[in-house]
């Protein structure tokens, strides 16, 4: 009912964050998060709860709710960074990292702290720190080397989050393309492969490295990986054409069929399953 009331309930909810009962404080923090951006007047109270409440669940929920408020919670970035750096509980630190990403580019000042959090001994903190950096986007470019390191060597969930974060940073993460191509080719976790495939398209750089491995991924048995590779090749557009033509000569019939379909989609042409016909046409376009 309070969520349905929305903005009109926020003053009373903010006041209730000081209730003696931690279950009340937790519930209030959760409701404010569900109200979302309209709960912005409660940001100071949520920030105070995040920094000072003795109950872990209240602090965690305060961080989560600040993230749910989104960019309007930019004034809470210092409190979230403090929680990320120093809260005694790793789950609270993780949710602070996630909230910073939900605030987005306005949380740029948190990039050093999030980058440092990638070295946390807790895998959950590392995972959510990577997600937070991806949410901040291009402004998180200084974290690219650290994200590449964790893409190459960490727990699977952290590797997947690092790949997604590099995609979120976009063209500013161009130096990560070789590592992402390697992850797509050799990582033994499908979630990492899917994230790497999509990140390559979102970065959109170095097609000579990216497109061949994406074409190869078109033959994967995993439907979601094929979809991610297709999306990325579509983002590369005509830059993917040479690799797709080469893919039509693959020993894998699934790669051949998918390459033909993508060529037809990207170019609007149809020269059938003959790679030579496609190559002859492509030469006239170069």
Secondary structure as UniProt FT lines:
FT   HELIX           2..5
FT   HELIX           6..9
FT   HELIX           10..16
FT   TURN            17..18
FT   HELIX           22..35
FT   HELIX           36..42
FT   HELIX           43..52
FT   HELIX           56..69
FT   HELIX           70..76
FT   HELIX           77..86
FT   HELIX           90..103
FT   HELIX           104..110
FT   HELIX           111..117
FT   TURN            118..119
FT   HELIX           123..136
FT   HELIX           137..143
FT   HELIX           144..152
FT   HELIX           156..169
FT   HELIX           170..176
FT   HELIX           177..186
FT   HELIX           190..203
FT   HELIX           207..217
FT   TURN            218..219
FT   HELIX           223..236
FT   HELIX           237..240
FT   HELIX           241..247
FT   TURN            248..249
FT   HELIX           253..267
FT   TURN            272..273
FT   HELIX           275..285
//
